[in-house]
Amino acid sequence: MTKVLQFLGVCLMVVANSLAQGTRTWEQTRYDEFEKGSAHGVAINSDGSLTLAPTFDALYTTPSTYLWGVASDPQGDVFAAAGSPARIYRLARDGSANIIFAPQELQVQSLVIDGDGVIYAATSPDGKVYKIVRGGPNPGRGPETSHTTAEVAAAQEGAKPPPEGEKPRTSVAVDSSYSASVYFDSKTKYIWDLALDRQGQLYVATGDRGEIYRVDRQGNGKLFFKSDEAHIRALDFDNSGNLIAGTDGSGLIYRISPQGEGFVLYSAPKKEITALAVDGEGNIYAAGTGEKRGAPVAPTTAPASTGVILGTPALTVNTPGTTTASPPTGISAVPYQNVTNIGSEVYRISPDGSPKTIWSSREDLVYALAFDQAGRLLAGTGNKGKIYAVRGAQYSDLAKASANQVTAFARAPKGGLYAVTSNLGKVFVLGPNAVTEGAFESDVFDAKNFSKWGRVETRGSGNFELFARSGNVDNPDRNWSPWKKVDLQKDLPIDAPSARFIQWRAVLRPGNPAAVVDSVKVNYLPKNVPPEVDEVTVMVGYRVPSGTHTSASPAESSAFEMPIPTVRDRHSIAVKWRAHDDNDDALTYSVYYRGDGESRWKLLRDDVDDRYVNLESDLFPDGGYTIQVVASDAPSHSPQEALTGARDSVRFEVDNTPPKIESLAAKVEGAQMHVAFRAVDGFSPIKRAEYSVDAGDWQLVEPVGQISDYKIENYDFTAPIPAPDSGQMRAADPDARGSGAAGEHTVVVRVYDRFENVGISKTVVRTNSSSVGAR
């Protein structure tokens, strides 16, 4: 395995070096590359192309932070459901906007409009459905409550929820041209969605108990379907009139017959179904989010949005047999901060019941699904406010709102779509026509070095122009050059000053054929800069094991290289270094040495590819030395353009000669031996000395001055005479045995210098003589 990794590393270095020679290119041609740029009226398509997008215009910015639903009536007015506090805004065809409804609940979570223009609005918490009718009271169509002028005034001023313990008022119609009444009280905490069938019956999706109620045209409601899930999150109808319902908890998608018989079409991999849509061919589309219990949670990036992020805790269990259901993760009655974004998936269930995941994102959370006039599925997402279009295996980043979440869609006149958002609460209209001009600005490219810009190679068709600008700081707003048009017809170089950073801009316009940009490639030549040797390390008495490869590219080696291993070898000197090249050029190295007092560098190794060499210490006489490593980028440049960089090591010393032991003598003095000698080294100080008597354990001995810090040290010490028969090695001759006074003893001394060179000598002491010299 190690050899495979080493081979791969060498291959990567070869590839990196081959790209580092001469003219280089920066190309953008894939979706993930274009996605880093900024689009204005331009769609970024999954096949790696840029095309004109539909118009996307802001109609109205409401005072509310959150808009949850949107619907339009037969007269062409559009209505947006808001919270908190609960509001319904009306945008008239003449562009005027006003609040028509302001109940005491926190949210108007959903609204629908029937063919007669009657508005049904669902609120949370303490979920109720209100009926709002243009004109006066609405007799015979459910209970009503009249309201005082004070109540209306309070609503117009943005009334707060009533104090704790005080019962809230039933409803308030702010606009005198509308009347409002409680149409149905679900007796549950949350109402998540509403749907009207062909007969005008209203279906109400609730939370806490996972129930769906059906309310007839007289306002009489009863339980239609009950799930074992905590929340019914989304409703729609298939082409046969069956109700389609999505849940939170297990991510179930139900098909429920008009008789209330439910069948699970699909149990999604995600825990919560946030939106549903059904196309003309009977395909059911569902958006899912959240991780199911027990499923591993993939690491995700927390949303980078400012302000409050949508989401709530999951279902929590209290006592046995009872549960308390909190709002689902996707949309919350009370917004929470710092909720981790867990991404979304979109599923398609074919008419035969087979499911398929057609789109997924680890960053975007889908809140709404709808179809445009071309039949493409649109997904409104957060927390970047993007609208995606999905058709088959292809998708497009179609538009981006100036808000964090796109939460709902509704039909707009002439084939367009209304879209509402949260953080900020805005109303937009999408399409139906394409923009008359779209622009796309690429991400800022960092060439790493001061560079000269060459020609631009493009692949595309139709009516588009290209512009470029450059600068020496990464923010284009800080005194970059102005945008200059790139002459694609004459194939001229970019008219931008040489610099470190560059950016291009494509402007697309309608035409035949349609404007399409598939690829933009910028040619550039960085100014060559010398390589740098960051550090040189010399390790005397060590070597780098054979077979070690240092294959990191020069650009990465300084910061990311693995440490070069070494092993102990007193006959070797390991020299290793770190180096980098800002041009990512291939490098070769030369290694030189110079001794103390010398003026000329002598070559030791040349054309070294690895970042180390092993040297034999015997090549260096005792003394002090310095190593110099020279890096060259010659493999990536012509001889005239090649540059070098060098660094010296710190001074190091080599000492291969052991110290000498002089004047070793020992004599008996009573029950002890008196030993004296002198240790001399020609280069380095004496490190330590030891002695052994009769092959016993080595004993450390201090010099006469106690501190061992010089090349000559004197030693004078006494040692006990081993007792007879003490277990020391004895002579084989029985006559040599006996008491310590009648025998002989061998004293061995050894001395180490600072480089662990060792000198050894011995002397023999006999009890019948006063002393014996060294041998």
Protein Blocks (a to p, Z undefined) as FASTA:
>chain_A
ZZmmmmmmmmmmmmmmmmmgcjaddddfbfklmmmmccehiacdfkopacdddddddfbd
cfbfbdfbdcddfkopacdddddddddddddfkopacdfbdcfbfbdfbdcddfkopacd
dddehiacddddehiddehiacaddddfklmmmmmnopacddehiacdfbdcfblkbccd
dfbdghiabdfbdcddfkopacdddehjopacdddfkopacdfbdcfbfbdfbdcddfko
pacdddehjlpacdddfkopacdfbdcfbfbdfbdcddfkopacdddedjdehiacdddd
ddfbehjdedddddddfbehiacddddfkbcfbdcehiacebjadddddfkopacdfbdc
fkbccfbdcddfkopacddddfeopacddehjbccdfbccfbfbdfbdcddehhiacddd
ehiacdddehjbdcfbdcdddddddehiacdddddddddedjddddddddfbfblkgopa
cdddddfknopacdddddfbdcddddddddddddddfbdcddddddddddddfbdcddeh
iacdehiacfbcfklmmmmpccddddddfkbccdddddddfklpacddddddddehiabd
cdfbghifbfcdcddfklpccddddddddddfklmpcfklpccdddddddddddfbdcdd
ehiacddehjaccdddddddfkbccfbdcddeehiacdddddfklpacbfbdcddddddd
ddehihpacdfblklgccfklmccddddddddfkopacdddddddfkbfbdcdZZ
